[in-house]
């Protein structure tokens, strides 16, 4: 047969591009409601999955089997309504090198007006594949120039989508090798609103390698820029690896998910049916020492980069632990190393402060007001992290090691106490201008001076001012009294408090620097016993 008629727009293409689709791939999430275009594809996919539940080791036999599927009358009507044909796409056998079989998939461009008033339009979708006669190796590629959605509220477009694959069957029937996906842009903007969003230069690669009866699966994705409302992040990178996954257990899980997805059940029932499958897969992962390793998760905001790496695994988990969420949580071990520039905290705070003030009726939103609100936000975040010991400051970089073990979370060896209040900065401090960020005292680590007993008895308020240097390491030196309280005992207490205080260092050019400071302490007496009554 020179021409094979394919009954679906995308299902056979997915089989061409990523052979695991036919038996091993996890299906996509449920379609958005009330989009008949998506409903038609979903109906086709469900019926093809039902027809290919049994794995075929020969890819060519898989294609023949897909081509011979006779869809239900309901699915045919959906295809006819959306695509104008019950056979909207073709899969042709084409010329190939000796000892190979070639295929070409084609879906003509078109458009469909949804009952809601939205219009979906697509360009021609083409895909190519070359397999050996045994159907155990496969090279594939595809391209889709555009897909757009226009509704009364939104215009959305996907541009220049392309895919490549280079796969082979492993000894355990799993598909091994490489898959790549590239998208030039995904964009959206409001029709009558100022909403704008774009994601540019998306690249995803996967690599599956077999080790005996287990596989390692690597994912690496990059996004050049994600932008919304004129602001955004650049150079997003996410690299991770699932290690030591048992192939048979993974395939069984995938088949179960596919069946669950095809079954016509309410969402709550689908979730209920999924729980035993997750439990079985989890037990298998624990038995084989499987782990999720995050090699890099990073991004830049206004030129400042933050990064995370880590690992999540089960340690010492028994089958019985999977019957109790509380017991299982104590067998999960996770560790993450996080690095965030201090300047980035301030920059993000400024962005939030500007938006917060702009959205607050009657609020002043000039730069001075923005700076003030941003500084409060910055102080709260840094005061909490540094004051509580959750992070340390290394040359302008907040560094923290998060560890989750035995059901407890710690940061830099300090137990994380969720909900604890932040550490506001001490008031009445003065410093020179011209810094990216001034030095800020961490109140939790700045002991206040005590009022002398005689001054307390006399109900006196004492005030003294010091000058000093806040070093790039956050510690104080060269402390002296510049405005005495006239009480030597109190002045001595003020000197001691100033010297003991810890500060968030000042930043200039993104680096911690020494900075001269002044600090005024004013201590009022406790109410007299008669006043207290």
N, C-alpha and C positions, 0 to 999 in steps of 0.2 A: 504494500500500500504506500503510494508516494505522498499522499496528503492525509493527515490525521485531523479530524475535526475536533477541536477542543471546546467543551461546553462552558468554560469559564474564562473570565477576563484575566484573573490573576493567579488562581490556584495552580495551574500548570506551570506558569512562570516561576512561582516560588519553588516548585519542584525542580525546575531547571537550574535555578540559581543557587538554591541551597537544598541538596537532596534530602537532608534530614527532615524536610517538611513532610514528606510522604508518610513517615512513620515515627520520627523521633522528635520533631520540633514542638515546642510549647505554643499553643495557638494565641492569637492576639486577644486583647481585652474585648469585652462586649462592645458592640457598635453604639455610637451615639443614637439616641432615640429620634424617630421621625425623619431619618434620612433614608429614602428608599434606595438610593445608590449604594449605600453601605449595606443595607439590609439584603440587597440582591447578592452582593459578594459574600456576605456572611452565610446566606442560604446555600450558595454553591460550595463554599469551603466546608461546611458541615457535612454535606452529602459526599464530597470527595474523601473526607477523612473517614467517614463511616465505611466507604468502599475500600479503603486502603489500611484498615486496622492491622492486618497481618503484614509484617515487614517482608519486603522483597529484596533479596540481596542483589538482584540484577536491576540496575537502574532502567535499562531499556524496557524490561518487563513492567516496571512501575509506570512508565510513560504510556505503554500500550494499555495497561489496566485503567489509568486515568482517562485515556481517550475513549474507552468503551463504556464509560459510565453513562447511564441513562437517567437524567434528572427527573424529579417528580414534576407533576403538572404545575404545582404551586411555584417551584423554582423557575420553570420555563416561563411562566407568566411574569415573574419578576424581571427576568432577563429581557424578555420582549418589551416590557414597558420602559426599562431604563436604557437598553442598548439598541432597541429596535430589531432584535433578532434573538432567537433561542440559541444561536451559535455565534456569539459576537467575536470570538477570537479563533485563530487557526494555529495549529502546530504542524509544521511541515518537516518531513524528512528531507535533508539537503545533503549536497556533496560533502564528503569528508575524506581525510587522508586514509590510505589503505589500512585496514584493520580497525577502523573507527566508524562510528555512526554519528551523523550530525543532525541537529534539530534547529528549527527557527520558529520562534513564537511571535505572533503579531496581533496586536489589538489596535484597530483604527482609532483615530482621534474622534471626539464627539462631545456632546453636551447633553445635559438633562435638567429640566426644570422641575424642581421638587414641588410637591403640593403646598409647602409652606411659603413658596415664593422665591426660595434660594435657587441659584443656578450653579451646577457643578460642570466644569469643562475640563477636558484632558486632551493632551496631544497623543500622537501614536506612541504606543509602548512596544518595544521590540526586545527580544532576548534570543541568545544563541547558546548552544551547548554542543560539546563533542565528548562522546563516551567511547570507551573501548568495547569490543564485542561482548565481553563478559559483564559489562555494566558495573565495573568496580572502580573505574577512574572517571573523573568528570572535570572538564574545564568549561566555564560559563561566563557570560557577560550579558548585561542588559542596560538599556537607557530609557529614560522617561523625561522628556524636556520640560513638561509643565503639567500641573494640576491646580485648578483654581476653584474657589468657592466665593460666590457673591450672594449676599443676603441683604435684607433691609438694614441690618445693623453693622455688618462686617464684610470686609474683603480680605481673603486669605489666599496665599499662593505658595506652592512648592515648586522650585526651579532646579532644573538640571540634576535629576537624580540618576545615579549610575551604580551598578553593582558588578562585582567580579567574584568568581569562585574557582578554587583549585582543590578538589577533594579526591579521596580514595577510601575504599572500604578497609576497615581494620580487621583484625583477626576475630573480634567479637561482634562483627556486623555493624559497628558504629562508623559513621562518616568522620574521617579525619582530614585535616588540612586547613586551608585559609579561606576566609570570606571577607569581602570589603564592600562598604557602602559609603558613597559620597553624595552630599547634597549641597548645591551651591548656596541656596538660601531658602528659609521659611519665613514668610513675612505676613503681617496682618495689620490692618488699620481700620478704625471705626469710620462708618459712613457719615454719621452726624455727631460724632464725639471725637475728642482729640487723641483717643487711644492709638498708640503705635507700638509695634513690637517687631523685632527681626532677629533671626539667628542665621549667621553667615558662616560659610565654609565648614560644613560638618563632615567629619570623617570618622568612620568606625571600622575597625578590623577585629576579627576573631581568629584564633588559632587553636586547633584541637590536636593534642599529641597523646598517643597511647603509651602506657607503661604496663605491660602485662594485661590484667583485667581492669585496670583503672585508667582514667584519662585526666589530663590537665587541660583546662580551657582558659585561654587568655583573652581578655578584652582590652582594647586600647581605643579611646575615642578622644577627638579634639574638636573644639569649636573656636573659630577665630574671634568671633564677637557675638555676644548676646546683648541686645539693646532694647530698652523700653522707655518710652517717654523722654527720649533724648539722652538718657544715661545708660551705662552698661558696663559689663565686664569683658575682658579680653583674654585670649589664650587660655581657655578652659581646657584642662587635660585630666582625663580619668583613666588610669590603668589598673587593672585588677586581674587576679588569677584564682580560679577554683582548682584546688589541687586534690589529687587522690580520690576522684569521684568514681565509684563503682559503675561500670558501663551498664550492666544488666539492671541494676537498681534505678539508674537514671532513665533508661529506656522504659522501664515499667512505669515509672512516675510520669513520663511524658505521654505514654499511651493512656494512662488513667486520666490525665488532665484533658487530653483530646476528647475522650469519651464524655467526661463531665461537661466540657464546653458544648458538645453537640447535643446533649440531653436537654430536652425542653423542661427545665426546672426553674422555680423562682430563685432569685439570688441567694436567699438564706439557705435553701436546700442545697444549692451548688456548693456553698461554703461548708456546710455540714458534711457533704460527701467528700470534700477535699481534705478535711482534717486527718482522716486515717492515712491518706497517701503522704501527707507531709510528715506524719509521725513515722511511717515506715522508712521514708527517705532519710529522715533525721537519724534514726537508729543506725542505718547503714553508713551514713557519713561519720557518725561517732565511732563505729567499729573500724572504719578504714583510716581514721585520722585525717579526714578531709578538713580543709580550711579555706576561708576566703581571705586572700592576701591583697591589700590595697597598696600597690607600689607607689602611686602618686595620685593625689587629687589636689589640683592647684588651679589658680586663676589670678588675673591681675585686675586691679581696680584703680583707675587713675595712675597707672604706672607702678603701683605697689602690689607685690605678689604675696599671697598666703598659700600655705601648702599643708597637706595632711597625708600621712601614710600609716598603715597599721595592719592588724591581723585579727580575725575572729574564728574561733574553733570551739568544739566541745572537748572538755578534758575530764576524763574519768566518768563519763556518762554511762549509765546502765539502762537497759531496756525499760525498767520500771520508772526511771526518771521522766520518761516521755509521757507518763500518765498524769503528771502534775506540773503545772506551769511554774510553781514556786520551787519545786525540786530541780526542774530543768534549768531554771535561771541561774542556779548556783553552780551548774556545770558548764556554763558558757564563760569563756575567757576571751576578753577583747582588750587590745592594746593599741593606742593611737598616739603618734607623735605629731604635734601641731606647732606650726611656726607662723606667727602673724605680726607684721610690722606695727609698732606702736603708732606710727604716723597714719597707718591705714585705719586704725580705730578712730582717730580724730577725723579723718577724711570722711568716713562713713557717718560719723556722728553729725558732721556738718550737713551732709546730704539729707539725713533724717530731720535735722533741726529746721532746715530751709523748707522742706515739705510740710512739716508740722506747723510752722508759723504761717505759711501761706494758706493752710486749710483751716486755721483758727480765726473765726470772725473777730474783728477788732484788734487782733494781735499786730504788734509792730514787727515787720519782717526785714528791717534794714540789716546791713552786715554786722553791726554791733550786737543786735539782738540775736542774730544767727550764731555769732561767736559765743555769746553768753550761754545759750541753750546747748550748743555743741560741747562747750567746756564742761557743763554739768553732766552731760551724757558720758563724755570721755572719763571724767573723774569717777563716775559711778562704776563704769566697767573696769577701769584700771585699778581703782581702789579695791574693788571686790577681788579681782584676780590676784594682784600683787599683795594686798593687805592680808588676805586669807592664806596666801602661800600656794594658790592654785597654779600660778605661773611665775616665771622669773624673767627678768629683763636682761637680754644678752645683746649689747650693742644695738639697741633700738629695735630688737626683735622679742616679742612675747613668745616664750618657749614653754610648752607644757606636755607632759606625758600622762595621758589618760589611761587608766587601767580599770577594767571591770572584771572582778573575780569574786567568787563566793557570794554573788548577789549584791556586792558593794562597789561603789564607784569612788576612785581616788584620782587626784590630779597632783602630779609631782610629789606623791607620797602622802598627801593630805586628804583625808576623807572629805568628800564633797557634801556639804550641808545645804541641801536644796532649800531655797526660801530664805536664807540668811540675808540680813540687810546689807546694803552696800556701804562703802566707807567714804563719806563726804570729805572734801578737803577742808582744812582749817581756814577760818575766815581771817580777815585783817592782815593778809600777807601781801607784800609788795615786791615786784621784780622789774627789771628793765624790759622794754619792749623789743621787738625785732626777732623774736624766736618763733620757730614753727609751732612749738608748744611750750608754754612756761612750765617750770617745775611745780608740782602739786603735792602737798603733804597728804600722807595716808593716815587719817585720824586714828584708825585702829592700832597703829604702831607709833603713835605720838602721845606719850603720857602727859597729862596736864599738870601744871605746877600746883602745889597745895598752898592755901592761904595760911600764913603763920597764925598760931593759936591766939596771940595777943590781938592781931588784926581782926580775927573772928569775934573775939569778945567785944571789941570796940565797934563791930559792925562796919568795918571799913572795906571799901572796894579798892583794890590795888591794881596798878597798871604799869607794865614795863615793856620796853622794845629792845629787841636784839638785832644785830646784823651778823651775817654768816655767809658761808659759801656752801651751796648744795652741789656736791660733786657729781661727775658723770655716772658714778656707781650708786647714787641715791643717798649717800651718807653725808653728814654735816661736818664741817670743820671751820676753824677760825671764828668761833662764836665770841661775841662781846656785847656788853650792854651799851646801847646808844641813848637810851632815855630811861633813867633809873626811877624806880618806885619810891626811893628814899628808905626802903626797908631792905637792908642787906640780906636778911634771911630769904625774903621773897625773890630778890634779884638772883640769889644763888640757885633757888628752885627753878627760876625761869631759864637760867643758863643750862642747868642739867636737863630740863625738858627739851630745850631746843637742840642740844647735842644728841639726845637719845632718839629724836624723831627720824622716821624714814620717809623719803620723798620719791615720787616718780620723777626721774631726771628730766631736765629741759632738753628740747630737741632743736637743733639748728642744722639745716641741710639734711634732715633725716637721721642725724646721729646725736647721741647724748653728749652734752657738754657741761662744763662747770658754769655756775651762774650765781652772782651775788644776790642775796635776798635780805629782806627785813621782815620781822615777825613781831606783832604786838599781842601780848597776853593781857587780858583784863579778867580778873577773878573777883566775883562778888561773894559776900559772906552768906552762909546759910541763915535762914530766918531765925531770929531769937526765939527762945522757948515761949515767951509771952505772945509773940506774934503768931507763932505756929498754932497756939490754942485759939 
